[in-house]
Amino acid sequence: MMSYSKTTWYLVFALILFIGCAPQHTDNTETARAGIVATSAQWMAAFDQGDAAGVAACYTEDAQLLPPNSEVVNGQAGVQAFFQSLIDAGIKVKLEAVEVEGHGDTAFEVGNATVLGTDGQTIDNSKYIVVWKMAGDKWKLHRDIWNSNMPLPNSEASE
């Protein structure tokens, strides 16, 4: 039979104690989904009304947008300016959450977006991932990245 030293037993006990006291991240996917769907509806309503400040209010103060073919956009003021330019161009956006998973005060969402032009025609279909943070009692977008499902346009330079 193997013999273990007191030190080994103390280490095992300390490890068990450490694991038992580690913070537990609760799965709160259902409540996160409800909050995220509500904030997304607020986002779309603000966008449809041409309210870029209302769109930006759906983001955390230190939010980051990671749009395609562009530099990172930082903070609510940057978010507001970015979306104001889309609103001014007559763009409309429809969002659809496909997957939401929440853990504590953080959640992620995977979804699809449809971008409509001034004539109502679809000009882009894209997918997105958002990292959400609980800010006070409301879920807010914290990191927002998207890219197109459309093929790249043919370039005359490559022919």
Residue pairs with C-beta under 8 A, 6 or more apart in sequence:
25 103
25 104
26 103
26 104
27 101
27 102
27 103
28 102
28 103
28 104
28 107
29 100
29 101
29 102
29 107
30 102
31 102
32 100
32 101
32 102
32 107
32 132
32 139
33 97
33 100
33 102
35 134
35 138
35 139
36 97
36 100
36 107
36 109
36 132
36 139
37 97
38 139
39 58
39 132
39 138
39 139
39 140
39 141
40 95
40 97
42 54
42 58
43 55
43 58
43 95
43 141
44 93
44 94
44 95
45 54
46 52
46 53
46 54
46 55
46 57
46 58
47 54
47 55
47 83
47 87
47 92
47 93
48 92
50 87
52 80
52 81
52 83
52 84
52 87
53 80
55 79
55 80
55 83
56 76
56 77
56 79
56 80
56 83
57 76
58 140
58 141
59 76
59 79
59 140
59 141
59 142
59 144
60 76
60 133
60 135
60 140
60 141
60 142
61 75
61 76
62 74
62 75
62 142
63 74
63 75
63 76
63 79
63 140
63 141
63 142
63 143
63 144
64 72
64 73
64 74
64 142
64 143
64 144
65 72
65 73
65 78
65 79
65 82
65 144
65 145
66 72
66 73
66 143
66 144
66 145
66 146
67 73
67 82
67 145
67 146
68 146
68 147
68 148
73 79
73 81
73 82
86 93
89 118
90 117
90 118
91 115
91 116
91 117
91 118
91 123
92 115
92 116
92 117
92 120
93 113
93 114
93 115
93 116
94 113
94 114
94 116
95 111
95 112
95 113
95 128
96 111
96 112
96 113
96 114
97 109
97 110
97 111
98 110
98 111
98 112
99 109
99 110
99 111
100 107
100 108
100 109
100 110
101 107
101 108
102 132
105 133
105 134
106 131
106 132
106 133
106 134
106 142
107 131
107 132
107 139
108 129
108 130
108 131
108 132
109 128
109 129
109 130
109 132
110 127
110 128
110 129
111 127
111 128
111 130
112 125
112 126
112 127
112 128
113 124
113 125
113 126
113 127
113 128
113 146
114 122
114 124
114 125
115 122
115 123
115 124
115 125
115 126
116 122
116 123
117 123
124 148
124 149
124 150
125 148
125 149
125 150
126 146
126 147
126 148
126 149
126 150
127 146
127 147
127 149
128 144
128 145
128 146
128 147
129 145
129 146
130 141
130 142
130 143
130 144
130 145
131 141
131 142
131 143
131 144
132 139
132 140
132 141
132 142
133 139
133 140
133 142
134 140
